[in-house]
Amino acid sequence: MEIFRFKNQVLLLYKFKNHLFMKRFGSLLVVAIFAGVITLTSYKMFFEKTNYTVVTDSSEMPVITTSNKPTSFKGNGINEVDFTIAAENTVNAVVHVKNLTLNSSPGSLLDFFYGSESRQIPQVGTGSGVIISPDGYIVTNNHVIAKANEIRITLNNNKTYEAEIIGSDPNTDIALLKIDVNENLPYLAFGDSDEAKIGQWVLAVGNPFNLTSTVTAGIVSAKARDLGRDQSFIQTDAAVNPGNSGGALVNTNGDLIGINTAITSQTGSYVGYSFAVPSNIAKKVVEDIMEYGNVQKGILGITTPRLSTPYAVNNGINEIDGVYINGVEEDSGADDANLRSGDIIKMVDNIKVRKFADLTGYVSTKRPGDRIQVTIDRNGEDIVIPVELKERQSIIVPVMGLRVKNLSEKDKEIFNTKVGVKITGVPETYRGYGLNGKVILEIDDEKVNDIYEAKNIFGAISRYDKTVITLIDKNGEKERIVFQ
């Protein structure tokens, strides 16, 4: 019995010690938690810095972290943009254009040497087009239908029609086609490409690689992009490939803001950038073709230096924000408005001009007789001058590279002639012949009436045959110069 009581006492002692330990441990845990709360609160109040950027006059660039930043109320970007309505409306107005061209080829090697009849080999090219009216007018690229013997249009519902070429303009790469239909077709209305903004979402719709009704998305990467052809393009990063040419570039409202035309690529396929003719230019070309049968081009009449030349670099012209006027063409709108060499064009109407493509892109939407307000910087002073655009009065002819202009009434009196074109610029190759300032009357005994006739005649000159040019000077003396 004694032993039993001893063990029981030991057991009671152990239970007592265990109870005391748990009580002390609980107290310590409560104290630790309370201390942690105090420490965290103190750190938040006195040590942690709020992630704000303060704008000061310091030249240092403020640097902030991007974690825990509040999101925009507009959402996270592309996931918040709805392309479905624009895509649905556009695909039905974009068509597949098939161009059939017949090329001659000798049937055999003997045919080649002995001049036998050649075979007609058909070649098929494809592209896209945009229906712009319910009665079947279609706009596409000139290069899509160039030299075509037959053009066939396939609608999105797989109906096929033969198309007629109404007119085209190689300079802007725009062509107008027409198909005869018995029902109203879905079409796209021209939007205002001047309102397009860099960073704006756009859709490119066309038929790349014969994959019909293909929609790709991107943004406007740049405006007034010059590809070295004195043109003005909208640049996007929407995927465009061979077959997309002539297709639609639309904004998220479904407005037609461009005609997809070109890509820059070393492989021939899309690598990141594509280019579209702005809708304002395409619309003007289409309206001119429909109303006049050709494109009416209003010309400002200025010359500008190439920005990459030593002359431009040495004189700081390549750093000018605007278009530097290097010269003014005689009898042009700029000449009549007294624009001068050294003036810097800063704005036309409400369009800011920072480079030559900005200027040409806007003027390309105008016709002869249209008036524009030109804001120039003349000796540090901004001046607004109204200018009436005129038809092109001068041109550089092919092969020889002479710049010639139409005769003014004053020229006709001075040279005592009603026909001919006046030479106003001579390339270095021909400067020793005394050509500048004289009037070309005939080329190879063919009379020249204006600059366009001169362009066509010079374009037909062979580099391997002799060319005879008949000239007249201010004294009325004629001379014939033979060029070999």
Secondary structure, DSSP 8 states (H G I E B T S, - for coil): -HHHHHHHHHHHHHHHHHHHHHHHHHHHHHHHHHHHHHHHHHHHHHT---------S-SS------TT----TT-SSGGG---HHHHHHHHTTEEEEEEEEEEEEESSHHHHHHT--EEEEEEEEEEEEEE-STT-EEEE-HHHHTT-SEEEEE-TTS-EEE-EEEEEETTTTEEEEE---SS------B--GGG--TT-EEEEEE-GGG--SEEEEEEEEEEEE--SSS--EEEE-S---TT-TT-EEEETT--EEEEEEEE--SSSS-SS-EEEEEHHHHHHHHHHHHHHSS----B--EE---TTSHHHHHTTGGG-SSEE--EE-TTSHHHHTT--TT-EEEEETTEE-SSHHHHHHHHTT--TT-EEEEEEEETTEEEEEEEE-B---EEE-TTT--EEEE--HHHHHHHT-SS-EEEEE--GGGGGG--TT-EEEEETTEE--SHHHHHHHHHT--TTS-EEEEEE-TT--EEEEEE-
